[in-house]
Amino acid sequence: MEIGVDRERCAGAGMCALTAPEVFDQDEEDGRVRLLTARPVDGQRAAARLAAGVCPAAAITLGD
Amino acid sequence: MTHEPTTHEPKTHDEPTAHEPTAHEPTTAPAEVTAFPTARHTGCPFDPPAELAALREESPLRRMRYPDGHHGWLATGHAAVRAIMADPRFSARYELLHLPMPGFEEVEIPPAAPGDFTGMDAPGHTRYRRLLTGRFTVRRMRLLTERVEELTAEHLDAMAAQGPGLDLVEAYAHPVPAQMICELLGVPYADRKQFTGHVATLFDQRADIEAKGAAYGAVESYVKGLVAAKRAEPTDDLLSDLTGTDLTDEELAGVGSLLLGAGLDTTANMIALGAFALLSHPEQLAALRAEPGLAGPAVEELLRYLTVADPAVRTALEDVEVDGRLIRAGDTVTLSFQAANRDPARFPGPDRLDLRRAATGHVAFGHGAHQCLGQQLARVEMQIALPALLRRFPTLRLAVEPSEVPLREQNNIYGVRSLPVTWDQT
């Protein structure tokens, strides 16, 4: 699984950092998404998938 | 009496004939809907108006005749609500909207005032939002945990000192989040008489447009005075920090008014109505009291189940196809978050309060670029305030019959007007 984030689309709501804190963080300054790892390991994938699903701005993409 | 799932069953069996013809795609035009349903007459204060469920079953996205005669739409399904809220081709600009509640038929809604970014689209909305999201991150809000714990403890102490038999809204649910948003913004809590009544008018659906305009003016002028003071003498708070950005005084006053209004009465209603819901579901309440780890999921489920802020309104800027329906440019869509959060296609057994359910994905904070800015603050407040209340008063119970609790009907933020509670003194 490879994760992509679009900081232009990001609304800074924090749903990703709340749902998958090992994969996503929020920028200290503007609150927008920061990717901690583009390739989450086994125990992180389900949360990453959920985070992509709940992102209000559809700013997270999941690749193979 | 409780509101456990079993009490809901007869209700759903009462109405099958009303739903039957619409289980499949209707062949004839369905009965016209002429306003957003708001009346709750199911006997369960936590359920959305029953009509919403019937309309969703019929079609999650359907035509609705607005009180001003506009032929627009009503979205009640979770997927349709999400799709439209996330789509930038739907505008939030006030002046483009037709309102789904009666009382505004003759009124031209003015565009959003400077700083009132809920009524703006990109790029104006984006500019404000990006100045603010860094201040409301998950991490920053969790740093407030200790302060929220102090505030809850202070108010719980005051309740204990006052003794059993009091209004939980006044003693706890309102002041804790109100004091918190004031501290965060840099608004002296002692000034609250200058704005709380006006903020209440803004949410009250019985107030007319003149009353709302006057109320907004009063809040805005109060915040404007505060902004001038912060410019002269900055303090350690959000409003002072924002004076260091390119926002004008007028824009700052608008932003401050919006955040104050949004933070004052929203979480308060979730805490009070949440306490009422838990007291009406004793097994769920016992689980939350016993398991500190349940606070996170419990708050998500309460948000889903109660969804106090509803609905949102958007207008299509161009023709858009959603769910196989063509929404024309200029058409207004009313989006019901409470209906979406009870959509059985997304949440099995949606009318059951189940704190252990995976409720993530609810739209209680909205969806899309406008999704609630303060949601992480609201989560921290609720996750602390509700369990702390239950643990402090192990025998907490309603002091009146559930049916006697006065509800906030005809209000943009649903909840209880007061919640008389009592407990055994130890």
Interface residues (C-beta under 8 A of the other chain):
Chain A: A11 G12 A13 G14 M15 A17 L18 T19 P21 D25 Q26 D27 E28 E29 D30 G31 R32 L50 G53 V54 P56 A57 A58
Chain B: M85 A86 R129 R130 L132 T133 G134 R135 F136 T137 V138 R139 T360 G361 F365 G366 H367 G368 A369 H370 Q371 C372 L373 Q375 Q376 R379
